[in-house]
């Protein structure tokens, strides 16, 4: 059974050093994770593979679906319900254009949120993310790096590497 | 690169911005109780109106839209404080936006929630409101998508949903910090709201991406909302409503009152929550300049609107024009000019008076002036319809005034509770700004050290 080593660092340079050391020691990038209370977008923490995002595509697709809904709902229902229009066409792009537009925007927003939840692997409501004692380190401006040691024999190696990089606190769970 | 002093700064930021959430003084409860009582009074008045009928409101033929609709337009206007301003500043990467955005975005959400109540209140038979919602039913009633009121319903709901999401997404990392810092029932709530946020690089990357997309998508929605509200008026053939510039005129007025609402909220929050280090004079200076710009633009649009009517000299239009400018509503008209143009321009044009106090006074004037403007638009036209025999007048009843006071209290109450539950200044965005600034300084001083 694999175990995870958590280590807190006072600053981003130490955390970066730890991540570099772990990946150099052939820990897989997906086994190494950093946590921070402020954005960390440096390439060491976010390899090119993880930088690829489909959020824009989700937003565009969802926006398109919104536009289609905005077109179909008023147009089809207006024709079916025979509403009085004062001599104007029963389905009119001029007045329905506002509905198309609003639903396109709503679809785009929904797509972006969907993409964030999907790619950010949210929501995750059960289980601890990191041990409680690391929470204060994060709010004080520190970073936490975790590594899943598999096979477990590599546990000690991971701990040593994290210690050498300047870890303030280490815990294995 | 982070150093020791920066860590202290991070810690201080957390302490300063989370203190109002964790420490509750007696003053907070007093404010909440007073606002709740005022809100309750409004609710009682509304209940009385529902039970007795719309006759207890001052509205009647020909003035069938009164202060309810004026206040609806006003609240939808101040909702432009947040999402629009925040999104524009975010898209332009204006660094000074960081402490301002959340105060602003919260105004948007609560102003929309309160503003959207008004068509329901005005409806009288509130239990029939759901007829506006398009869904197949055995009644065979289907809303007419050609109607500007239907556009309103769709636009306001889109903006509300978008703004709520736009407020919530950037709050997730801060809620996660709170989740880790509190215990008891609060922890349970924050745990759900944080969605299991852990702050991994992938999550940060995706969050920034989603926020960027939303910022771009929400700007046209915000503009469309107030344009659609203006079309409630402009699509009719009433004098001084049937105008092609009503859309942009309303949008300008909305941004104008929105910035004013934001400044007022910021000054009060700064004072009560001791946020002097975060909401600094530079923020008020920049927002003051924006307010000045909008004041000038508002005056330009108002002048263009009134000049065109005056120059056209059409009898129906001139009746409404004279009623507002020289007639019974003229004190309101000139008061509006004073509050929306003269006072803000004088106060904000000079650096010496463009202080926090100066911005606050100007903003309060603008909020009052913009409500009066909405009142003049609604009542000024409806009191002077095209047919002379139908001319009439209007004065709001105690029920209408009570409902308005109640909803204003409700709006403030929502804001107060929000600022008690969530950091009113975005912690991570503020920290990010400081880190970026420090990074830039290090890079300038020594490119090698920047690593």
Interface residues (C-beta under 8 A of the other chain):
Chain A: X10 X11 X12 X13 X33 X34 X35 X36 X37 X38 X39 X40 X41 X42 X45 X46 X50 X51 X53 X55 X56 X59 X63 X73 X74 X77 X78 X81 X83 X84 X85 X88 X92 X95 X96 X98 X99 X101 X102 X103 X105 X106 X108 X109 X112 X113 X115 X116 X117 X119 X120 X121 X122 X123 X124 X125 X129 X130 X132 X135 X138 X139 X140 X141 X142
Chain B: X1 X2 X3 X6 X7 X9 X10 X11 X14 X134 X140 X142 X144 X145 X146 X150 X151 X154 X155 X158 X161 X162 X165 X166 X169 X173 X176 X177 X180 X181 X191 X192 X195 X196 X197 X198 X199 X200 X201 X202 X203 X204 X205 X206 X207 X208 X209 X210 X213 X214 X217 X218 X220 X221 X224 X228 X427 X428 X431 X432 X435 X451
